[in-house]
Amino acid sequence: MAWWHLKAVVNAVNGSTLLGLGVAAVGRARVSRGPRGLVLATGYRLGLPHASAFTVGNVVLSRHDVAWWETRSRLLVHEERHSWQYVALLGLPMLPLYGAAAAWSWLRGGDPATYNAFETRAGLADGGYPLVSRRQRQRRARTA
């Protein structure tokens, strides 16, 4: 059995993938099979979150269509790492913990990702995030 099969089963049992499918339905997204047990929910229509993609369980949601993913393999790897984080945290506890990590990053660096442990472990660059916080970039711009 491939490791991603285990991830799919655990995220189904812990309820996070079911929640992701619910979010996809509310956002009127089209659902299709993705690689390594992921579910791609494309055409997501709700305004939040502002990210180009986000993951709930094994469901990767995006406002874009399936073809958009063809040129974003590193972003999909980043989102798949988040699906493993749901496994590690037994599902739904990921949501408030992620929120707390994003708030900490915002307080510390002025953006929700740079100091967010979940984003750094998923790979900031793969997720399209800058490696340096907004405050650090502003400081550098003032001194340049």
LOKOL-467874 format. One line per field, with one value per residue (C-alpha): residue number from 0; residue in three letters; x, y, z. Coordinates in pm, whole numbers, plus 50000, padded with zeros to 5 digits. Layout:
N
i <- (NUM;...)
aa <- (ALA;...)
c1 <- (X;...)
c2 <- (Y;...)
c3 <- (Z;...)
This chain:
144
i <- (0;1;2;3;4;5;6;7;8;9;10;11;12;13;14;15;16;17;18;19;20;21;22;23;24;25;26;27;28;29;30;31;32;33;34;35;36;37;38;39;40;41;42;43;44;45;46;47;48;49;50;51;52;53;54;55;56;57;58;59;60;61;62;63;64;65;66;67;68;69;70;71;72;73;74;75;76;77;78;79;80;81;82;83;84;85;86;87;88;89;90;91;92;93;94;95;96;97;98;99;100;101;102;103;104;105;106;107;108;109;110;111;112;113;114;115;116;117;118;119;120;121;122;123;124;125;126;127;128;129;130;131;132;133;134;135;136;137;138;139;140;141;142;143)
aa <- (MET;ALA;TRP;TRP;HIS;LEU;LYS;ALA;VAL;VAL;ASN;ALA;VAL;ASN;GLY;SER;THR;LEU;LEU;GLY;LEU;GLY;VAL;ALA;ALA;VAL;GLY;ARG;ALA;ARG;VAL;SER;ARG;GLY;PRO;ARG;GLY;LEU;VAL;LEU;ALA;THR;GLY;TYR;ARG;LEU;GLY;LEU;PRO;HIS;ALA;SER;ALA;PHE;THR;VAL;GLY;ASN;VAL;VAL;LEU;SER;ARG;HIS;ASP;VAL;ALA;TRP;TRP;GLU;THR;ARG;SER;ARG;LEU;LEU;VAL;HIS;GLU;GLU;ARG;HIS;SER;TRP;GLN;TYR;VAL;ALA;LEU;LEU;GLY;LEU;PRO;MET;LEU;PRO;LEU;TYR;GLY;ALA;ALA;ALA;ALA;TRP;SER;TRP;LEU;ARG;GLY;GLY;ASP;PRO;ALA;THR;TYR;ASN;ALA;PHE;GLU;THR;ARG;ALA;GLY;LEU;ALA;ASP;GLY;GLY;TYR;PRO;LEU;VAL;SER;ARG;ARG;GLN;ARG;GLN;ARG;ARG;ALA;ARG;THR;ALA)
c1 <- (50000;50135;50167;49918;49651;49699;49670;49344;49197;49304;49169;48842;48809;48906;48636;48863;48809;48432;48452;48661;48396;48133;48330;48364;47987;47909;48162;48002;48335;48369;48526;48766;49036;49380;49716;49814;49466;49397;49063;49077;48787;48810;48601;48553;48333;48347;48559;48744;49015;49209;49467;49495;49452;49386;49347;49093;49173;49256;49056;49254;49027;49094;48904;49086;49016;49194;49421;49559;49713;49911;50165;50168;50310;50511;50198;50018;50308;50277;49904;49961;50196;49906;49696;49962;49937;49569;49681;49939;49686;49404;49195;48991;49225;49435;49191;49221;49591;49650;49454;49667;49987;49871;49785;50129;50296;50091;50188;50554;50615;50315;50196;50012;50275;50640;50636;50346;50481;50233;50333;50705;50682;50476;50745;50702;50853;50646;50335;50431;50507;50805;51080;51120;50842;50664;50818;51168;51110;50985;51291;51523;51344;51382;51754;51828)
c2 <- (50000;50343;50599;50830;50556;50567;50946;50927;50674;50864;51195;51025;50873;51192;51390;51647;51525;51518;51879;51965;51813;52016;52337;52246;52196;52526;52697;52527;52376;52092;51787;51552;51302;51442;51271;51061;51043;51414;51553;51867;52106;52364;52668;52744;53056;53189;53496;53349;53257;53483;53214;53081;52732;52582;52234;52077;51711;51558;51820;52093;52386;52656;52918;52802;52511;52175;52298;52569;52294;52156;52439;52446;52112;52266;52435;52101;51942;52224;52160;51786;51853;52031;51716;51526;51790;51697;51337;51441;51653;51398;51612;51908;52038;52155;52441;52636;52553;52682;52997;53053;53000;53249;53504;53457;53506;53821;53963;53873;53946;54130;53843;53515;53278;53359;53262;53016;52673;52497;52705;52681;52302;52280;52485;52861;52881;52589;52766;53088;53272;53502;53362;53692;53855;54168;54368;54252;54347;54691;54743;54647;54882;55174;55114;55057)
c3 <- (50000;49908;50187;50021;50052;50428;50424;50228;50471;50785;50653;50560;50908;51094;50908;50749;50392;50449;50567;50260;50034;50220;50168;49800;49774;49945;49717;49414;49311;49061;49221;49042;49130;49177;49217;49520;49670;49655;49545;49331;49387;49110;49029;49400;49418;49773;49847;50145;50193;49958;49878;49524;49672;50014;50155;50389;50454;50117;49926;49749;49663;49405;49208;48896;48662;48644;48359;48592;48806;48511;48544;48924;49030;49318;49457;49446;49637;49893;49931;49959;50251;50421;50372;50568;50843;50881;50936;51197;51387;51364;51134;51243;51518;51221;51156;51484;51511;51159;51246;51555;51353;51089;51359;51518;51181;51120;51460;51421;51054;50912;50692;50758;50617;50685;51054;51024;51117;50888;50586;50650;50688;50367;50190;50159;49812;49684;49812;49635;49958;50006;50225;50408;50609;50492;50779;50687;50324;50430;50653;50368;50129;50374;50418;50051)
